[in-house]
Amino acid sequence: MIPDDAYIAITTRLCVHKHNRRIMDGTWRAKICDLLYIMSQQPIDVFGIKESQGEIYPEPVTVDSELIYGVISFARHKTLEGVELDMNKELAELWQWFIKMKKQEQIISPCLLVNPRYFDMRSRAEPATYRTLQEAWREACKEAGYRGMYHLSDLRKKGLTEEFVTQGENDKGGHRSQAMADHYRLIKPPKRARSTIKFLREEANQSESIG
């Protein structure tokens, strides 16, 4: 489980990208980490997501007393299990951030996650890759003092665990079995219950009190 302070320290360092002896704005790398965390899916499913698979609603709608701002529709690569992931405000804003980035960089691509144009000719405007970000994450961990402690793939466990603690049983992970769902939940909140049992000797106690 990646603690919040460690996550912030690591992603803050990802925002500064030392590339070809230049210091570039690497905010997009931290934003991809945010997407991995908030979507809480396998990296292969997040990196392969297409812009057309997300829909931002003109106005948020209320579902189970929660405001929903859009939806992401995809099938998990591992199980082909279909997932309809409702967007909260943060996820919708994050989705729009990547669309805006592509427009600012004048990148035309069906993929949501792409490399900015300061990359070399071979890689610029191409789909961002898990391997590249994994290397950057590893380096950022070392700089932040967390060498070898946390992996990029741990963001799925962090997200699914926090969702379970917050909303209880849910299908966000797109798992086919309860065993696999439990595998990704690193914290199990205590079961809540109320005591409604009354004293069996209540009347007797009252009689003694009166006497």
Secondary structure, DSSP 8 states (H G I E B T S, - for coil): ---HHHHHHHHHHHTEEEETTEEEE-HHHHHHHHHHHHHT--HHHHHT-BGGGEEEEEEEEEETTEEEEEEEEEE-TTT--EEEEEE-HHHHHHHHHHHHHHHHTT---SBSSB--TTS-TTTTTSB--HHHHHHHHHHHHHHTT-TTT--TTHHHHHHHHHHHHHH-S--TT--SSHHHHHHT---------------TTHHHHHHHHH-
